[in-house]
């Protein structure tokens, strides 16, 4: 509890240098133990990992981050004790899940370097666990860092590695990897490859077992599928299909899914811009951004809105709606 409160206090001011140092210390404490023998009963930690998989639920990302890392550090004494191989595999699987979810929150907050470091730890833990699907999930989620921050070729390479690790069975990781690959190819102006990856994602989704369709970070539900399709179709300029996915994803998203709903609204705004209504696109994006709690004003949401702004030709930058969007992004 003391460690949790310290982390919450450090993160209250955002991803400052002391907060990042605390996160790094927590990660390296466990990371350094991932190559020896190991632990005891994991039920509570496995349940905690499952619980975190349900996302923010309206909580501030920094609060979720503090709680996640606090629980992650409790794995260290278990990982340093000699244990039977099956128990260590379960421990490493839990460590991989928690490190991966920590990386997701850091990605959402815009801390790319820290996110990549936590994904590296997650990948080590997943590899040691022997769980190929977890390893594929980590790679696919890691691909979303370069995907969302301006490096689509690197994202496509990571997504293809994830597809290779996942194999051909219909699993949550396999669908996610194909969907992320489609988005990366779309951003890289590789329309044919993007459409092929979308077809593969849809085919896998149709065969995905019911047990892997829940709406969590670790599984792959219909809502998540349409969030990915929305961005892919928006990027490809297929605005009619994008609107269908946006409407379905919003219908399936809880009111507390603040970040997801905002990203979908920005996708819809980008479709308006593509279809010729730049004023409406800017007004909708400004409305989405100004409605956000302060904790969400940086990171992924800002990056997506900035991507939209950067597609607007310079001759429109003097228009009121465009300058208003610029001012909101600069705030």
Buried (B, 14 or more C-beta within 10 A) or exposed (E): EEBBEEBBEBBEEBBEEEBBEBBBEBBEBBBEBBEEBBBEEBEEBBEBBEEBBEBBEEBBBBBBBBBBBBBBBBBBEBBBBEBEEEBBBBBBBBBBBBBBBBBBBBBBBBBBEBBBBBBBBBBBBBBBBBBBBBBBBBBBBBBBBBBBBEBBEBBBBBBBBBBEBBEEEBBBBBBBBBBBBBBBBBBBEBBEBBBBBBEBBBEBBEEBEEEBBBBBBBBBBBBBBBBBBBBBBBBBBBBEBBBBBBBBBBEBBBEEBBBBBBBBBBBBBBBBBBBEBBBBBBBBBBEBBEEBEEBBBBBBBBBBBBBBBEEBEEEBEEBEBBEBBBEBBEE
